[in-house]
Amino acid sequence: MHLYFYIRGIKHWTDTWLTMAQGLFWKWKRKNLKTGKMEYFAIQGALRPSIWGAWEYVFPEEALPDVLAVFNITEDTTGGTKSAWIEKSKLTMLRKIFFAKKIPKEAFKKSKTSAKSIILKESQRALSHLGEEIVPGVAIHPIGIKYDLRGTIKGEKGIEWEQELV
């Protein structure tokens, strides 16, 4: 899945945010067609610059609510003002340019209950969110999402997997 967004803020802090976002890993599942079982892997999110100053973040589709929570995007902030119709029409145009869809309301709802940070009790490892307390003065303005295709991949030793083609 691809999340398109704009980032705004003081350059030092936006650079810090982008660096931290590149280091995030997500649970990725795929079905082993030989055994019929689901297998899970840690996969690094891919952050890349896009057109007109936007950014694209690629991650497993099932992680959308968690990505929104970690990125501190827990509300659809595209309405509620006198100029809401102008903002919505701008986003509609941007989504068309990126071939993206609107982020589902259900994903925002789930992001509110998703853990933003995780501390592993039996380890010294922890995973932090990228909210205001960690990286101050940064605003993330989501544009939309694009779904990846799903298909079959042939791996080592002839094993085939059915998976999201991230």
C-alpha positions, 0 to 999 in steps of 0.5 A: 500500500502507498500513502501519499502526503505532504509534510510541513514544518521547520526543516530540521524537524521535517528532516528528522521526521523523514529520517525516523520514518525510514527506520520503521518496520511493519508486519507483513504476511504472505501465504506459503502455497506449499504448506498453505500457512500464513507466514509473517515477516518484518518489512521496512517501510519505504519512503520516497519523494514524489511529485510537487513536494509530496512524499510516498510511504510504502508499507503492507496494506494490513498495517494502515491503521498502525501507520496512521497512528505512528504518523499521528494521523488519527483524524480526517482533517479535510473538513469543518471550515468555511473553505472545506469544499475548496480543500476537498476539491484540491485533495480530489485533484491531488488524488487523481494525479497520484491515482490514489483513493481516499483513506477509509474512515474505518482506518482512522477509527482503528488508528485511534485505538492502535498503539502509537508506541511499543515497549517490549517488556522482555527486551531493551527494544522499543518502537516510538511514534512520530508525534508532536512529543517526539518530533515537534512542529511537524504537520503531516497532511495526507493526500490518499492511499493506493492499493498494491496488486496481489499475486504469486511470487516464486522464491528460493527452493521453488517455494511460492507465496501468495502476497501483496506485491509491495 
